[in-house]
Amino acid sequence: MQSQAATGFVAFVLVFVLSALSFATSVESPQAPTGTTTGTTTPTIATEGSDLFEGDPTAAGWAGGADSPDPLPTNASDFDHFLCYRATLANNSQFDPVTVNLKDQFGNALSVAFAPQRLCNPVSKNGEPVPDKVTHLACYDTRDINSDFSERFVLVSNQFESARWFVEAPQSLCQPAEKNGEQPVDFGFNHFRCYQANDTTPFAPKLVTVEDQFGTGTVAVFATDPSGPFFVTLCNPASKDGSSVRDPEYHLGCYRVEPRYDFQPREVRVRDQFGLRTWIVIKPDRLCVPSSKQTPPPPGGEHFKCYDATQPPGTRFTPRKVTLLDQFEFVDAVVVNPTTLCNPVSKNHEPVRDPFTHLVCYALRLQNLTVFAPRNVTVTNQFGKQSWTVVARDGLCVPSTKNREGPIGPDVNHYKCYKATWQEGTPRPLIGLVRLDDQFEKRTVRVQNPDVLCNPVSKNNEPIPNKDAHLACYRILELPFPGIFPFPLPRFTPRLVYVENQLQKSNLIARRPADLCVPSEKTLPPPPPPPVFNHFHCNDAQLANGTFDPRTVTITDQFGNWTAVVEGPAVLCLPAKKNGEPVPDPVTHLACYSTKDVGEQFVPRDVTIVNQFGNETWTLFAVAGLCQPAEKDGEQPVDFGFNHFRCYLGQTANGTAPFTPRTVHILDQFGNWTGVAERPQVFCNPASKNGSPIRDPGYHLACYLVDQLAPFTKVVQVRDQFGTAQWKVTQDNSSLLCVPTTKL
């Protein structure tokens, strides 16, 4: 038995080693291939009267369509459509926030419902019947306290489209409600947890006829906000505080609508599980359609085996400038030199999708060097779900051809790559051995630690073919492994290849195997909770009498060191209660002054921030001023050690999701206000003034323009480090709400 076992083991080892032997691939004499071009198509946009307005349901991917990958439940006709109206409480009433436990198909959350958002009526669309005319939906803005939600792609199918949506952030809770006491409502009807999402599939606007209890009219349906990026809402059936989910397949896909008829705001009585209240219904702005939701398969894409590569001796790569926008940052960079050649590869005998498209990767030098902030990500691929930390920028990978083998595939991304490692304190999967067959060799390799994570990137404003297809690249060790398979195997022979892409047409030397790159999905962790700091309600201000003596100060913040002239009062900020949240420090106000820099000037830049409104990227384009702690009307001695702030004018960055307007309730010492936070306006860094310390370096302020407010004028006494003066404070229908914020 022992002899047979030993013989079998030797035979196994011999077969294994022979299968791992590499073979040399002869390479043609490098020649410059002829150029190729690829065409592009422009998506059709429907106009009034075209067939795309409420066309054939089968063509739109409605249940039963032959090509629909994700049909609706068979009883889809039993589910209501809803026309949703922007709403708020009447008579400036306050809503007491309610903490609820929510569970849906994305996970569990402890959430606070803090303000009414929309009232949704059951509606007939284009004359279709309404299965349940009684049950309405009362929707509330929510903020998660704890949540295991993470961003994801889903496949959504309904009467309008079959599309791929990117679900970004929780937004609201919708629950069954009755209106004006019409009939007792069935509170066992589905609750819904709703999420802001991007529709990544081109959507043709549509005209539909709607009829509900408020009237009949025509609305235009869009999947975009006016600023351009796709914006929709996905509502999952949800359990609230342990309630059952009646119809787990009944989702809602909600689209922005613009009414083509006059709608008069009105008061209605709304009763739900939060009580009976009077709401003001303002205007219709969403149409929610019964929808199905499925998890998409892993992104299609190629595996690549990557080799360290260099220019041949005596040749030189010509550096060139590029602009790069990916999911982490927007940068201007110089492409310096090629570093890597990646061949499409068969892993464990899986087929190669596109044998002709390779990647050539280049080192980068940033034009305006900024420190990259490490971040944690979740990587999911054929090796499982893994936790990585992205630690530094690495390079740019460009689709390329090799040795005239064939054209570049039109759907292959450019990639911006970042050095990565296992996230500290998380499990490290043992991936082990895989077989890799590419155009250079056939080898069995050991897959080791992460090397780089590559994001799809837009180069010089070019489109990204597949925004969710990433590459996770691992270091590899080829057989033999010392101490395990000590049999000598041929080493890789460097070889000369000709490459052509948008950056070069020349020869490269592939020197040694380095990485295996695997198609992957990447998700970011949920944003951290915002720091427990004051909100501020800010209004325009000026001296009530007299003149301000300008003075020069030195200011240091996270963007640099500045010398500035303080020109005069501009804004007074009061500590404020937002949507019923507590005010940690009701004493300290902010006195804000306009400033003008002397000498070095501010250079516009993008910042990524997170606060109670979500995860956003802003472009800061100009200096707004200096804010410092102040007391008002001698109420209590103020703590002048409170943060100073240097503030900048800002707006939502191009190419990112637009800010979603939302109703906010503000209570400060001047009054009780309900308005709509419309857009980003000002961002403030904690700052040192004339060498003063910064108490809370992580406490930033993101200030949003709030309109639809009642005007007022008040004169108050303000005392700060510049002295004591009478200030005239004015609210002219709008103001700023400053929210505690973390800058990533």
Steps between C-alpha positions, in 0.01 A plus 500: 500500500779740590683421174185563294432825684854625449488412132165677465629813672808517275280457195269778622795736559644427156168565328445819703847634424476416131167682478663803659791521255501822302534514128676770308288686251670626189440868431466650157735779398340812647322714241270794533144378430262710298258719691147397581198705593194416702160659460277637772124529520288776651204388712160607375316758711125495464310817420131570534303301251772242435439129542726494803230665709314207652598270215461124476526359854697200378764727347531679832589177680160445663433161656488233234728678253708233331831675566424616852752346742309603811121481454250631752304264721213331318249696707655837410164637383377469860747764621433871514680779324546811716517868411702666777473862606763706678347573842563654841309550822243782503513806727876467560423202722792300635538128449650312793769270356424128531766229530415181310664167424494427127583177320494449124687300237807726539536447875402638841498860621417701809361816346338830602197624304525874551273683254215435255629492145228387258140383489436236233153443352403178320476604135373379168769527231375526143158368600626188676284382794595577861495176704491674842350850500507537878861452610729799467866524595633754750874543444749643748860614469721265701852497637668176600661473843637153432480317170671220311400644160767526231478638147408247230373441150156346440299407193162676495218413263163673464267639236753767409828311472726211588805676637803484726469737797775596743348529849687771691345583838190452720260789465154447646237275656155466340216342697128439437275794579143619462408843366215719627341204680366360173511133602683306770839412357668161510809562711622151406577637152871503412731750660783615270858605567605728216846573361650763276631332185654575162348351185809403298293411192392780262136578572266654242267760660132408480164674514234317701146583607434470872173502692479497880277652767645845434415506131610400150791626294811424301847472649841465338707218652879525529782295651717812535514818698528822298877512564548180304612192701253215523286510813225260604371344821478127576261391776539156655220333697607527863421388851457782752545411866448132425191534280450238231558568129186404310637516144879449504521528119309831481762768448448854375714676241441874532573756228504879502192657341414848381124571484367650178201641686437750780492346846384702798656413838245373752465379855412137575463298818742207506476212747767232526680313775672826604166671572245735345627831360422768243737503205545755224531327163713726281537345154546162326865411449531118490321216320560161664453193281473135615842350429707188539853502639778250448865485594711522182755233420866588562619754245613358172868552432830344422761349726849634431845365575732797539873521438750763609596684182741769383595692187777329299848649551556810292129586472300756694134548580365851446318620816157657451242677714161345581202575722363202694164465676420183691292410806771627737617831350550738208865577420723656236796273439795431273538148359869434557602157365364146443541255788275200429360292213187293574391209280147357503528166679302181550472421872440134581406437136222763496449651153664827398235748390721729290846365405599820320461776761793538738579765761814711518547678833695820559646684797341837581629829636230727641494865394365630832629247749258430784523235768281197423281406796497120549153346493345161565309317227327166460616303194281218366617261228547129429725478806216618727427817697814665638580814701778712351661832592595722207814685607656696209471592133679266259441551127279512190415192288398552136333249260762397243575264213805271483684387187216576257289222651164676470298813583445647845160406643267803512368416850833476685561757772797717571603440863659717768678273746581538867738308725302282741535254785282287725293710739648473847308273736295327228518138376760433230378234259746232391447494125763240415592357159349589164588404144569797265527459122583813298678579173843480667483188716292242683576482870354406836548790743435579863278807546634709785415839653320796340719726288275761337130581468407653165196729462338570164609852406402772257810626319472847351119492544460181297202279599546194721359188326433303823498708820464203736776280352814526714819297503640352821865409441697250710871425510576153359780249561572253222592135552727359629432600858816458711465206739179372336576435132880513476508391137672754273270665246600738220500864605295751307692627198466876447352578162456795270145597398348784302215689670266766374254711697395863548832584667765316297583290195829329572677195638504384862696229678290272724754402767333284770156388623363718779121501556170329433217753451147372560169667397346626823231709662598767750283650772580769755406467865200700623597856594601552863252680724556874502668653805274624777542873441275800452297579196488870418231713335672790321361828366646800320630771733663842500586766755185677619698824538857618469776348290724198537876549514661245265780294654753247375507147644692180432287189449607134482264223392532162330546669162796722595626814670338831411532870566162670471342841553176483701270746325178498706204303640323273252298230683384422854446132585281385789517152655191323368284196553448312169201269473472478875861394564663633819739798507823398680616861554217759501732785600770529234409692184717561196579850377608475137695761306583546133874475434742564216821298472830680464779322318439130433155438351267205550501237222160333436480136606258214562423364847309189598285541811249305705227632728135438584406575139725228359832455325575786258778645288520880480707732284631793706570794270550818707564627853187610688637629829595442864262389780592530868322428830277778628236576761168670424328761720724411796302182565789297646878532487611319184787254469743677266698175479221360278609425143563781256407414140634603160215469252484445125227534239411157361269300278433140409793369297446426132440135424362420845143443617309827553393606847146390581290792632333420831270666749666609825355638822723754674455637851733774630478804727344704219212264425366177358551443129408240236679523169658296222875436499561550129873471427853518641630854547790533749757259648701590812828354625603527865773766506765664713486881514822679594640176643198399711460123556235295318292318760311260268697445175236254371208744544418652161180673393312443174249781446196463276275769355155477660216689337123545543558673835315795651707823483604697809744770615648521851768707671717318756817566696791277397822457700799309365878539490463804274290685759135580574264650240136522395426274204198518272393142410274442198321192368370563148301179424820295516787418736774245558474182706847382605526129580782330698708319242797269462742562212642178356 
